[in-house]
């Protein structure tokens, strides 16, 4: 049955890529066929495999963050940030990265930031002489890093997937902060080095007009974002610093980002910060179906021992020092044709804790390898990031030229940087153990 589950995952990815139909729908169908007819489960038992908590959290968080998206607050914020940095043209790659990070970190998420900023960045690249590969890497790195923040879309999803895989609440908070730190620091080093190295001979120039000021509703939306972030972050941080205080422990056990997001969405509705129908329409239903559908199939795999068998194989057939790099490579290969959030993370996160126990490798290192690996190939034209960039190109740049630049330059460079980074991180973990 293990082979059937693994084959089903591969077939789902292939069918999703070739037919352009949501992978999650294929995963739901395979869950039913394998579960009911192969494992003898009842239909209601298959339905119970639907990851309801993950669905609720993603729905609630995106519902709230859709208000600043719908009223244009986040898009205007990105324009203001770039305008403020117009006097530092040589550092345009870093500027793009930080702007994308801030906007994604404030809740816009990876897909939204890339979809909204990609056309602007491609135009900037054309008018400022910024290398197209560096330009696409900059905005992609920023969108990924910001989205990985604990209160943003990817960070929320990763944390819930960690919890579903058996990670304790406090540990999941720490692990997400670690993943965010890795995906933030790596691009800063790469893009910062590029900017410094090319500073003297840089021909980059930023020519942009003064953006319009924020209106009252946009200001209120951004203020609510910061208040919600503070509400969600302060209590867990205090609990980590002062675990002995019972009142803080009590609050930490009851702070839930999903319910808090719903409360702030209601506040946004009362303040009329966006149209309710428009906000609901912006919820990423395709992502929800993909994550939850694949989640059903993965949970079915857990039932038949797929996770145990994969863990056993890795821990007995691969040298321990090579496991983190291998996990990185597997994630990168999967992400060339599939979504990090929808496929790679739900598939590989469940093996982390058993593999960590069997090998002695830190779970944080393994989670970091999965995320960094998957996101290193996200600019593949066959994956979500690359397809969004191609879709945004339009008349700005020839699609064939951009396709070649992404597949044969951006992705290989990103993977090489990721492997080097993982080896360095692994060395740091090794020295800490000593």
C-alpha positions in Angstrom: 0.0 0.0 0.0 3.0 2.3 0.6 3.9 2.1 -3.1 0.3 3.0 -4.1 0.4 6.1 -1.9 3.8 7.2 -3.2 2.7 6.5 -6.8 -0.5 8.5 -6.2 1.5 11.5 -5.1 3.7 11.4 -8.2 0.7 10.9 -10.5 -1.1 13.8 -8.8 1.8 16.1 -9.6 2.1 14.8 -13.2 -1.6 15.1 -13.8 -1.8 18.6 -12.2 1.1 19.8 -14.3 -0.2 18.4 -17.6 -3.9 19.1 -17.2 -3.6 22.4 -15.2 -6.3 21.0 -12.9 -5.8 21.6 -9.2 -3.5 18.8 -7.7 -5.7 18.8 -4.6 -8.7 17.5 -6.5 -6.7 14.5 -7.8 -5.4 13.9 -4.3 -8.9 13.8 -2.9 -10.0 11.3 -5.6 -6.9 9.0 -4.9 -7.6 9.3 -1.1 -11.1 7.9 -1.7 -10.0 5.2 -4.1 -7.1 3.9 -2.1 -8.7 4.4 1.3 -12.1 2.9 0.6 -11.2 0.2 -2.0 -7.6 -0.6 -1.0 -7.6 -0.2 2.8 -11.3 -0.9 3.6 -12.0 2.4 5.2 -15.5 4.0 5.3 -16.3 7.1 3.3 -16.8 9.2 6.4 -13.3 8.1 7.6 -11.8 9.5 4.4 -13.7 12.8 4.9 -12.3 13.0 8.5 -8.8 13.1 7.0 -9.5 16.6 5.6 -7.2 18.9 7.6 -9.9 21.1 9.0 -7.7 23.2 11.3 -5.3 24.1 8.5 -8.2 25.0 6.3 -9.7 27.3 9.0 -6.4 29.1 9.8 -5.6 29.8 6.1 -9.2 31.0 5.5 -9.2 33.3 8.5 -5.8 34.8 8.0 -6.2 35.5 4.3 -9.7 36.9 5.0 -8.2 39.6 7.2 -5.2 40.4 5.0 -7.4 40.7 2.0 -8.7 44.0 3.3 -5.4 45.9 2.8 -5.1 44.1 -0.6 -8.6 45.1 -1.7 -8.3 48.7 -0.7 -4.8 49.0 -2.2 -2.9 49.7 1.0 -0.1 47.1 0.5 0.4 48.0 -3.2 0.7 51.7 -2.4 3.1 50.8 0.5 5.5 49.0 -1.9 5.4 52.1 -4.3 6.3 54.4 -1.4 9.1 52.2 -0.1 10.8 52.0 -3.6 10.4 55.8 -4.0 12.1 56.4 -0.7 15.1 54.5 -1.9 15.6 56.2 -5.2 18.9 57.8 -4.1 20.6 54.4 -3.8 20.4 52.9 -7.3 23.3 50.5 -6.9 21.5 48.8 -4.1 18.3 48.3 -6.1 18.4 44.5 -5.7 18.5 44.8 -1.9 15.8 47.5 -2.1 13.5 45.3 -4.1 14.1 42.4 -1.7 13.4 44.5 1.4 10.2 46.0 -0.1 8.9 42.6 -1.2 9.8 41.2 2.3 7.9 44.0 4.1 4.8 43.8 2.0 4.7 40.0 2.1 5.5 40.0 5.8 2.5 42.3 6.5 0.3 39.6 5.2 0.1 39.9 1.4 1.7 36.4 1.0 4.0 35.1 -1.6 1.6 34.8 -4.6 0.0 38.2 -4.1 3.3 40.0 -3.8 4.8 38.3 -6.8 1.7 38.8 -8.9 1.5 42.5 -8.0 5.2 43.4 -7.9 6.5 41.3 -10.8 5.3 43.7 -13.6 6.7 46.7 -11.8 10.0 44.9 -11.1 10.3 43.8 -14.8 9.7 47.4 -15.9 12.3 48.6 -13.4 14.8 46.1 -14.8 14.2 47.3 -18.3 14.4 51.0 -17.5 17.2 50.8 -14.9 19.6 48.3 -16.6 19.2 45.9 -13.7 20.2 42.3 -14.7 16.9 40.4 -15.3 18.1 37.4 -13.3 19.0 39.5 -10.3 15.7 41.4 -10.6 13.6 38.2 -10.5 15.7 36.7 -7.7 15.3 39.9 -5.7 11.5 40.1 -5.8 11.1 36.3 -5.4 13.5 36.1 -2.4 11.7 39.0 -0.7 8.2 37.6 -1.4 9.3 34.2 0.0 11.1 35.6 3.1 8.2 37.9 4.0 5.6 35.2 3.5 7.6 32.9 5.7 7.2 35.3 8.7 5.2 33.7 11.4 2.0 35.8 10.9 2.1 35.8 7.1 0.6 33.2 4.8 3.4 30.7 4.3 4.6 31.0 7.9 1.1 30.3 9.2 0.7 27.2 6.9 4.2 25.9 7.8 3.4 26.2 11.5 0.1 24.4 11.2 1.7 21.6 9.1 4.4 21.3 11.8 1.7 20.9 14.5 -0.1 18.4 12.4 3.2 16.5 12.1 3.4 16.3 15.9 5.6 19.4 16.7 4.7 21.1 20.0 3.3 24.6 19.9 6.3 26.4 21.4 8.7 24.4 19.2 6.7 25.2 16.1 7.0 28.9 16.9 10.8 28.6 17.3 11.2 26.5 14.2 9.2 29.0 12.0 11.3 31.9 13.3 14.4 29.8 12.4 13.1 29.1 8.9 12.2 32.8 8.4 15.7 33.8 9.6 17.4 31.4 7.1 15.3 32.6 4.1 15.9 36.2 5.1 19.7 36.1 5.8 20.7 34.0 2.7 19.3 36.6 0.2 20.7 39.5 2.1 24.2 38.0 1.9 23.8 37.2 -1.8 22.1 40.4 -3.0 24.2 42.6 -0.6 27.4 41.0 -2.0 26.2 41.6 -5.5 25.3 45.2 -4.8 28.6 46.0 -3.1 30.7 44.3 -5.7 28.9 46.2 -8.5 28.5 49.5 -6.7 31.4 51.3 -8.5 30.5 50.2 -12.0 26.8 50.2 -11.6 24.7 51.8 -14.4 21.5 51.3 -12.5 19.2 54.4 -12.0 15.8 54.7 -10.3 13.4 57.0 -12.0 10.0 57.0 -10.3 7.3 59.5 -9.6 6.0 60.4 -6.1 3.2 57.9 -5.2 -0.1 59.2 -4.0 -0.5 59.5 -0.2 -2.4 56.9 1.8 -6.1 57.5 2.3 -7.7 57.1 5.7 -8.9 53.5 5.1 -5.5 52.4 3.9 -3.9 53.9 7.0 -6.4 52.1 9.2 -5.7 48.8 7.4 -2.0 49.0 7.9 -2.4 50.0 11.6 -4.7 47.0 12.2 -2.0 44.7 10.6 0.6 45.9 13.1 -1.8 45.5 16.0 -2.7 42.0 15.0 0.9 41.0 14.5 1.8 42.4 17.9 -1.2 40.5 19.5 0.0 37.2 17.9 3.7 37.6 18.5 4.1 39.2 21.9 2.5 36.5 24.1 4.5 33.5 22.6 7.8 35.5 22.8 7.1 36.4 26.4 6.3 32.7 27.1 9.7 31.7 25.6 11.5 34.3 27.8 9.5 33.8 30.9 8.0 30.2 30.8 7.6 30.1 34.6 4.8 32.7 34.7 1.5 30.9 34.7 -0.6 33.9 33.4 1.5 34.1 30.3 1.4 30.4 29.8 -2.4 30.5 30.1 -2.6 33.2 27.4 -0.1 31.5 25.2 -2.2 28.3 25.2 -5.2 30.2 24.0 -3.8 32.7 21.5 -4.9 31.3 18.1 -4.0 33.3 15.0 -7.1 32.0 13.1 -9.6 33.3 15.6 -7.7 36.5 16.2 -7.7 37.1 12.4 -11.5 36.6 12.3 -11.9 39.2 15.0 -9.7 41.7 13.1 -11.6 40.9 9.9 -14.8 41.8 11.7 -13.2 45.1 12.9 -12.2 45.8 9.3 -15.8 45.2 8.2 -17.2 47.5 10.9 -14.7 50.2 9.8 -15.8 49.6 6.2 -12.2 49.1 5.1 -13.2 46.9 2.1 -16.1 45.3 0.3 -17.1 42.0 2.0 -17.7 40.2 -1.4 -14.4 41.5 -2.9 -12.5 40.4 0.2 -14.0 36.9 0.2 -13.4 36.6 -3.5 -9.6 37.2 -2.9 -9.3 34.1 -0.6 -6.9 31.7 -2.3 -9.4 28.9 -2.8 -7.1 27.0 -5.2 -4.3 27.0 -2.6 -6.7 25.8 0.1 -8.0 22.9 -2.1 -4.4 22.0 -3.0 -3.0 22.0 0.5 -6.0 20.2 2.1 -6.4 17.7 -0.8 -2.7 16.7 -0.6 -3.0 16.7 3.2 -5.7 14.1 3.0 -3.5 11.8 0.9 -0.5 12.4 3.2 -2.6 11.5 6.3 -3.7 8.4 4.5 0.0 7.6 3.9 0.6 8.1 7.6 -2.1 5.5 8.3 -0.3 2.8 6.2 3.2 3.6 7.5 4.7 5.5 4.5 6.4 8.0 6.9 7.9 5.3 8.9 9.3 3.5 5.9 10.7 6.6 4.3 12.4 7.5 7.6 13.8 4.0 8.0 15.2 4.1 4.5 16.9 7.5 4.9 18.3 6.8 8.3 19.8 3.4 7.4 20.9 3.9 3.7 22.1 7.5 3.7 25.1 8.8 5.7 23.8 11.1 8.5 26.0 14.0 7.3 24.4 13.7 3.8 20.8 13.6 4.9 20.2 17.4 5.2 21.6 18.0 1.7 19.6 15.1 0.3 16.4 16.5 1.8 17.3 19.9 0.3 17.8 18.3 -3.2 14.5 16.2 -3.0 12.6 19.4 -2.0 14.2 21.4 -4.9 13.4 18.7 -7.5 9.8 18.4 -6.3 9.3 22.2 -6.4 10.5 22.4 -10.0 7.0 21.1 -11.0 5.0 21.5 -7.8 4.0 24.1 -5.2 6.0 24.4 -1.9 2.8 25.1 0.1 0.5 22.7 -1.7 2.8 19.7 -2.2 6.4 19.8 -0.9 5.7 20.9 2.6 2.7 18.7 3.3 4.6 15.7 1.8 7.9 16.1 3.6 7.1 17.8 6.9 5.6 14.6 8.4 9.0 12.7 8.0 11.0 15.4 10.0 10.3 14.3 13.6 10.8 10.5 13.0 13.9 11.3 10.9 15.3 13.6 13.6 14.8 10.9 16.3 16.4 8.2 14.1 19.4 10.3 12.9 19.9 12.8 15.8 19.6 15.7 13.3 17.9 18.8 14.6 14.3 19.1 13.4 14.9 22.8 12.8 17.7 22.0 10.4 15.5 19.5 8.5 12.6 21.9 8.3 15.0 24.6 7.0 16.3 22.2 4.4 12.8 21.4 3.1 11.7 25.1 2.9 15.0 26.5 1.5 15.2 23.6 -1.0 11.7 23.9 -2.2 11.9 27.7 -2.5 15.2 27.6 -4.3 13.5 26.2 -7.4 10.3 28.2 -7.1 11.3 30.4 -10.0 11.1 27.4 -12.3 8.7 28.3 -15.3 6.9 25.1 -14.4 6.3 26.1 -10.8 4.2 28.8 -9.3 6.8 31.6 -9.0 8.2 31.2 -12.5 4.7 31.0 -14.0 3.7 34.2 -12.2 6.8 36.0 -13.5 6.1 34.8 -17.1 2.5 35.9 -16.8 3.6 39.3 -15.6 6.1 39.8 -18.5 3.5 40.6 -21.2 5.1 43.2 -23.4 7.8 44.2 -20.9 10.2 41.5 -21.9 10.1 38.6 -24.5 8.7 35.5 -22.8 11.1 33.1 -24.4 14.0 35.2 -23.1 12.6 35.3 -19.6 11.8 31.6 -19.7 15.5 30.8 -20.6 16.8 33.2 -17.9 14.6 31.7 -15.2 15.2 28.0 -16.1 18.9 28.0 -17.0 20.2 30.9 -14.9 18.0 31.9 -11.9 17.0 28.4 -10.8 20.5 26.8 -11.0 22.1 29.9 -9.3 19.4 29.8 -6.5 19.9 26.0 -6.0 23.7 26.4 -5.8 23.4 29.2 -3.3 20.9 27.1 -1.3 23.2 24.1 -1.1 26.1 26.2 0.1 23.9 27.9 2.7 22.6 24.5 4.0 26.2 23.2 4.3 27.1 26.3 6.3 24.0 26.0 8.5 24.7 22.3 9.0 28.2 23.2 10.1 26.9 25.7 12.6 24.5 23.0 14.1 27.4 20.5 14.2 29.7 22.9 16.1 26.8 23.7 18.5 26.5 20.0 19.3 30.2 19.8 20.1 
